[in-house]
Amino acid sequence: MLKLATPLALLATAGAALAHPGHDAAAAQGAAHWLTEWSHWIVLALAGLVMAELGRRAVRALLARRSRREDRA
């Protein structure tokens, strides 16, 4: 569970940035709505950090698995 602490903490703090008025226009703007305000950039940055952390962990796991296979051979 400790391995998930960082990504979960980042995702938990992103909820506050989503809770602001003015999302009525989001339906018309689509994905461009995420680039119109700095508060949205925070959410995108946090999501990017979570994805980078998950990617880093996946790469490390693959490298460790490859290393174990080479040690057995």
N, C-alpha and C positions, 0 to 999 in steps of 0.2 A: 504494500500500500504506500510505502514511503516513496517508491519510484514515481508514483502518480501525483505526489504532492505539488510539485511545481506546475505541471499543466493544469491541474484542477484549481489551484489558487489563481492562476491567470484567467481562467475561464470564469471563475466566480466574480472577479472584479469587473469583467466586461459587461455584466448585466446592468450596472448603474449607468453606463454610457448609452445604453439603448433606451433608457426610460426618459425620453424628453419629448415634448410636443412637436408637431410639425411633420409627422410621418404620413399625413394625408396626401402630400405631394409625391411621396415615394412611389405610389402606384403608377403615376404618369412618368416619372423620371427613370424608373427601373434601377439598374445597377449603378447608374451615374449618381444616384442619390447618396451613395456611400462616399463619394468624393467631394460633396458640397460643404461639409462642415468639419471642423477640427475634431469634434467629439466622435465622429465616425472614423476618423483616422486612427484614433486611439484603439477602437475596437478592431480595426484591420491590423494594426501593429500587434496587438495582443494575440490575435488569431495567427499572425505570422510567426510570432515567438513560439506559440504552442506547436504549430506545424514544424518549425525548425527543430524544436526539442524532440518531437516524435520521430522526425527523420534522422536526427543524430543517434537516437537510441536504436533505431532499426539498423542503421549502418554499423554501429558498434556490435550489435548482436550478430549480424551477418559476418563481420570480420572475426569475431570470436568463434563462431561456428566453423568458419573456414580454417582458422588456426588449429582448432581441435582435430579436424579431419586430417590436416597435414601432419600433426603430431602422431596420429595413429598409423600413418602410412610409412 
